Amino acid sequence: MTYAKTPGRVFFNDCGLETARNAAGLLRSQVTQNLLSKPSQPGWSYIPSLYIVCELDRAISAATQHDCARRLRAQNRSVTIVGIAAGHSPFVSRARETAAFVVQASEEQ
């Protein structure tokens, strides 16, 4: 397993200090096998999906996210790609904007 030595700074870099500490304290390890296994029929390959690129992410670069989003769209033309000026966890730091993206995408389907 790989651990972020400073998860607050990596995953919650655009949050206030207290929010980052609290959120980092809620993190749990993810089993590496989950990252290596391939699903037989992933939903994102055939249903309308939303990819939110986090432009201020310190865990996964915005360039890598854009590349992943483009590859996803090549497999599924029903993918909406949006960007947000947020770190890795916009559902914490920019919850209203993130929710608005989800609501808008669901209404367009």
N, C-alpha and C positions, 0 to 999 in steps of 0.2 A: 504494500500500500504506500501511497505517496501522501504526505501530510504538508499542509501549508503551515509554516512556522509562525506566521502572523496572519491568521485567518481574517481578523477584523480589517486589516489593511488590504488583503487580497480580495476578499469577497464583498466587503462592505465599505470600500474606500470612499464612497460618496455620501456616507451617512455620518451623523454626529457621533462623537466618541462613545457616548453611553449606548446609543442604539447599536453601534458596531460591536461593542463588547457583549451586549445582551444577545444579539443575533449570533455572534460567533460562539457563545456559550451553548447555544441550542444545536450546533452542528454535531453530527455523528459520522463515523467512518462509513465509507461506501465500499462494499466488497469489490475487489478488482475484477472478479469474474463478470460482474454486471457490465463492465466497460468493454470486455473482450468478447462476450457472446453476441451472436447475431440472431435477432428475432426472425421467425419464419415469414411473417407478413406484417411488417411495421405499419401502423396506421398512417404515418406521415407520407408513405409512398403512394397512397391512393385516395386519401380524403383531404378536403380543403384544410390547409394548415397555415399557421402564423409563425414567422420567424422574427424575433425581436433581436436586432443586433445592438449590443451594449457598447457604445463607442468609448466609454471610459473604463472598460473592463481590464483588470490587472491579472485575471486568471487566464483568460483566453483573448488574444489580441483581436481587435476589431477586424483586421485584415483576414485573420483565420475564420472569424465568424462570417464575414462576407463571402469567403470562398465556400464555406459549408452551405450557406444559404443558396448560393448559385448552383452548387451541385444538387441540392435538394430540389430546387426548381426545375432542373434539367430532368429529374425523375418524375416530378409531379407539377404540372403547370398551374395547379390550383393552390400555389403557395404564395402568400402575401409576405413581403419582406419590408420591415420598417426599422428605422434606427431611433435610438433614444440616447440622449446625453446622460448616461448612467453607468454605474459600475456593474459588477457581475450579478447583482441581486436587485433589479429594478422593482420587483414586487415588494421590497422593503423600503428602498430610498425614494422611489417614484411610483408608489402604489396606485394613485389615481390615474396617472398617465398610462401605466401598464394595463390597468383594468379597462380604460377607455379603448386601447388598442384591441383588446380581446372582445369587448362588446361590439365595436365597429366591425371587426372581422366576422363575428358571428352573424351580424345583421346583413352582411353582404352575401351570405351563403343562402 
